[in-house]
Amino acid sequence: MLCSIGVIAKHYGVSPSTIRRWIKLGNIQIAGRTFGGHRRFEVPNEVSSEQEPTRKHIGYARRQSARLREA
């Protein structure tokens, strides 16, 4: 089954622009293109749901110092 760049990006947890970069570097192969020129990819099956690495989400909050609040 062929899928879009958005599905592939979601599978790898990256943005579609990263997928395009990987294509240029030769890390991912395009399975074909639609008549409109959209890329299509084979559904990746090398990683099962049991083997997926756990992703860590790190939050960041910037706190203003008292000096900045007074200005």
N, C-alpha and C positions, 0 to 999 in steps of 0.2 A: 504494500500500500504506500502511495506517495503522499507526503504531507508538506505543508508550507514552512517557510522560514520561522514563523512565529511559534509553531509547534516544536520545532527543533530547538529554538532558543529557550523555550520553557522547559524542555526536557533537560538541557544542560545547565539551566539556571543562569543564563547570560542574556544580553540584549541581542536583537537581530543584527545590529551593527557589528557585534563581536563575531557572529556567525559569518557575516560577509568578509571580515578580516581573516578568519580561519580558512575560508574558501581561497582567498588570494594566497595565503601561505601554504596551501595544499593539505591542510589538516582534515578537511571535510570535502567529500566529493559530491557534486550535484548529480542527481539521478536523471534529470531532464528539465525541460522548460515548457511552460504552457504556450499557447498561441500568442498570448499577450506578453510573453517574455518573463513571466514570474518563475523563479527557481522552485523546483520540487526535489524533495529528498526522500530517501528510503527511511522507513521508520526504524530507528535504532533499537536493536534488541540485545545488545551486548551486556546491558545492565538490567537485572531483574529488580523488582521492588524490594526484595529482601537484601540485595547487595548494594543498594544505593547508599552513598556516603551521607552521613548526617551533616546538614548545613547549619552553621552557627550564625545567628543574627546578632550583630553588635550594634547597640544604639549609641548615639553621641548627642549630647546636649551641651551647647556652649553657654556658659554663665557669664554674665557681664559683671565686671568688677564695680565696686562702689565708685571708683574714680570716673568710669565711663557713664554711669547713671547720673552723676551730678552735672556733667557737661551739657 
